[in-house]
Amino acid sequence: MFTAKATPHKPTRCYKLIRSASQATRARFCAASTCGATGLKGISLIEAFADAAYPPSDKTIGIGGNELSLDASRHKNRLNANISVDTISENRRAKLRQNLTNLYDWVSAGVHSNVTAEEAYSFFLNVYLFLGEVAKYE
């Protein structure tokens, strides 16, 4: 079994954003433990990350010919704006946006159907991978 030694390090912005989002999510959903709640916990984590990485504003941003609102209720729009501004490669932007859409679609489908523990685990891992990818462009 691999064990890593704890080494002192200076937390990166990526780490701080994900940790902040994780703490906010745990505070809101610490009592939820079912597979159905996993999707909601994952989306809450994404939303907390959006609040930390791209705070709400009254502005709009044009992406792909659409004007997107960046207000407090538009977490997905703000993450798309963050991706658009911080990611240089158009191919990478498209993949990150598709991944974000897939995560939201998974939750929508999961709310209306039975979700196995394996699917919930996979979803939660994908949430963290997505957040790590977005945060590294910060």
C-alpha positions as CSV (number, residue, x, y, z in Angstrom):
1,M,0.0,0.0,0.0
2,F,1.3,3.4,-0.9
3,T,1.5,6.0,1.9
4,A,2.6,9.5,1.3
5,K,4.5,11.4,3.9
6,A,3.0,14.7,5.0
7,T,5.2,17.5,3.8
8,P,4.6,21.2,4.6
9,H,3.6,23.1,1.5
10,K,2.0,26.4,0.6
11,P,-1.5,25.7,-0.6
12,T,-2.2,26.8,-4.2
13,R,-5.2,28.8,-5.3
14,C,-6.6,25.6,-6.8
15,Y,-6.3,23.8,-3.5
16,K,-7.8,26.7,-1.5
17,L,-10.8,27.1,-3.9
18,I,-11.6,23.4,-3.8
19,R,-11.1,23.2,0.0
20,S,-13.3,26.3,0.5
21,A,-16.0,24.8,-1.7
22,S,-15.7,21.4,0.1
23,Q,-16.1,23.0,3.5
24,A,-19.2,25.0,2.3
25,T,-20.7,21.9,0.9
26,R,-20.1,19.8,4.0
27,A,-21.6,22.5,6.2
28,R,-24.8,22.5,4.1
29,F,-25.2,18.8,3.5
30,C,-23.4,17.0,6.3
31,A,-26.6,15.0,7.1
32,A,-27.2,13.7,3.6
33,S,-25.8,10.3,3.0
34,T,-28.0,8.5,0.3
35,C,-26.9,8.0,-3.3
36,G,-29.6,10.4,-4.5
37,A,-28.2,13.1,-2.2
38,T,-24.7,12.6,-3.7
39,G,-25.7,14.4,-6.9
40,L,-27.1,17.3,-4.9
41,K,-23.9,17.4,-2.8
42,G,-21.8,17.4,-5.9
43,I,-23.7,20.2,-7.5
44,S,-23.6,22.1,-4.2
45,L,-19.8,21.7,-4.3
46,I,-19.7,23.0,-7.9
47,E,-21.9,26.0,-6.9
48,A,-19.7,26.8,-3.9
49,F,-16.7,26.6,-6.1
50,A,-18.3,29.0,-8.6
51,D,-19.0,31.4,-5.8
52,A,-15.4,31.3,-4.8
53,A,-13.8,31.3,-8.3
54,Y,-16.2,33.7,-10.1
55,P,-18.3,35.7,-7.6
56,P,-21.8,36.9,-8.7
57,S,-22.2,40.2,-10.4
58,D,-24.8,42.2,-12.3
59,K,-22.8,41.9,-15.5
60,T,-23.4,39.7,-18.5
61,I,-20.8,38.0,-20.7
62,G,-21.1,36.9,-24.3
63,I,-20.1,33.3,-24.9
64,G,-20.8,31.5,-28.2
65,G,-23.2,34.2,-29.4
66,N,-25.3,34.1,-26.1
67,E,-25.4,36.7,-23.4
68,L,-25.1,34.9,-20.1
69,S,-26.2,36.5,-16.8
70,L,-23.6,36.2,-14.0
71,D,-26.0,36.8,-11.0
72,A,-26.0,34.8,-7.8
73,S,-28.4,32.1,-9.1
74,R,-26.4,31.4,-12.3
75,H,-23.6,29.2,-11.1
76,K,-23.2,27.3,-14.3
77,N,-23.0,30.5,-16.3
78,R,-20.3,31.9,-14.0
79,L,-18.3,28.7,-14.4
80,N,-18.7,28.9,-18.1
81,A,-17.5,32.5,-18.0
82,N,-14.5,31.4,-15.8
83,I,-13.6,28.7,-18.3
84,S,-14.0,31.1,-21.2
85,V,-11.8,33.8,-19.7
86,D,-9.1,31.5,-18.2
87,T,-8.7,28.7,-20.7
88,I,-6.6,29.5,-23.7
89,S,-7.4,26.4,-25.9
90,E,-10.8,26.4,-27.6
91,N,-10.7,22.6,-27.6
92,R,-10.1,22.5,-23.8
93,R,-12.9,25.1,-23.2
94,A,-15.3,23.0,-25.2
95,K,-14.4,19.8,-23.2
96,L,-14.7,21.6,-19.9
97,R,-18.0,23.1,-20.8
98,Q,-19.3,19.7,-21.9
99,N,-18.1,18.1,-18.7
100,L,-19.9,20.7,-16.7
101,T,-23.1,20.1,-18.7
102,N,-22.7,16.3,-18.2
103,L,-22.4,16.8,-14.4
104,Y,-25.6,18.8,-14.3
105,D,-27.4,16.3,-16.5
106,W,-26.3,13.4,-14.3
107,V,-27.9,15.1,-11.3
108,S,-31.1,15.8,-13.2
109,A,-31.3,12.1,-14.3
110,G,-30.2,10.9,-10.9
111,V,-33.0,12.7,-9.1
112,H,-35.6,10.9,-11.2
113,S,-34.1,7.4,-11.2
114,N,-32.4,4.9,-9.0
115,V,-28.7,5.6,-8.7
116,T,-26.2,2.9,-7.6
117,A,-23.5,3.6,-5.0
118,E,-21.0,2.9,-7.8
119,E,-22.6,5.6,-10.0
120,A,-22.7,8.1,-7.2
121,Y,-19.0,7.4,-6.4
122,S,-18.1,7.9,-10.0
123,F,-20.1,11.2,-10.2
124,F,-18.4,12.6,-7.1
125,L,-14.9,11.7,-8.4
126,N,-15.8,13.4,-11.7
127,V,-16.9,16.5,-9.8
128,Y,-13.5,16.8,-8.1
129,L,-11.6,16.1,-11.3
130,F,-13.6,18.8,-13.1
131,L,-13.0,21.3,-10.3
132,G,-9.3,20.6,-10.3
133,E,-9.1,21.1,-14.0
134,V,-11.0,24.4,-13.9
135,A,-9.0,25.7,-10.8
136,K,-5.6,25.0,-12.4
137,Y,-6.4,27.6,-15.0
138,E,-6.9,30.2,-12.3
